Amino acid sequence: MAITAKAQYIKVAPLKARQVINLVRGKKLDQAFAILANLQKRSSSPVRKLLESALSNARQQFREITPDQLVIADIQANGGPMAKRFRAGSMGRSMPILKRTTHLEVVLEQGWR
């Protein structure tokens, strides 16, 4: 039994999202919510919303499931498309600015890890 959820085009850099998802990987879902509630990172909000979506998907498939029964089996933050901008640099040159996006994926499983 694997429950999946995806969030795409999140306006956070993948490296910064990976800092947050490394904290919750392998944890029970209720522990992950507690960690994300106390974390002062911008990417913790999209990760929390993704986990809530996965929990909703689990409740849709299996009516009587609770967050303490689910474990985060796999969670990934992959790079999405980049918006490319330019700003003035020294000696009349232009310097690129890459506004990165992230695709998040999570897989929940029932059981103990």
C-alpha positions, 0 to 999 in steps of 0.5 A, spaced: 500 500 500 503 506 497 499 513 497 503 518 493 502 526 492 505 531 488 506 538 488 509 542 482 512 548 480 513 550 488 517 557 488 523 555 492 530 552 490 530 545 491 536 545 495 532 549 500 527 544 500 531 538 501 534 541 507 527 541 510 525 534 507 531 531 510 528 532 517 522 528 516 524 523 511 523 516 515 518 519 520 511 517 522 506 522 519 504 525 526 512 526 528 513 530 521 507 535 522 510 536 529 517 538 526 514 542 520 510 546 525 516 548 529 521 549 523 522 557 521 524 555 514 520 558 508 519 551 504 516 548 511 509 550 509 509 547 502 512 540 505 506 541 510 501 542 505 504 536 501 503 531 507 496 534 508 494 532 501 497 525 502 494 524 508 487 526 505 489 521 499 490 516 504 483 517 507 480 517 501 482 510 499 482 507 506 477 510 511 479 509 518 486 511 517 490 515 522 496 519 521 500 515 527 499 509 522 503 512 516 510 513 515 514 517 510 517 512 505 520 516 500 520 524 499 523 527 494 525 535 491 527 535 484 528 541 480 523 544 476 523 549 470 527 556 472 525 563 470 531 566 467 532 574 469 538 579 468 541 584 472 546 589 470 553 587 472 560 591 472 563 594 466 556 594 462 555 586 462 549 583 464 549 577 470 544 572 470 539 571 476 536 564 476 529 563 479 528 556 481 522 552 482 521 545 485 517 539 484 515 535 490 513 528 491 512 524 497 510 516 498 506 514 504 506 507 507 502 504 513 506 500 518 512 501 522 519 504 520 
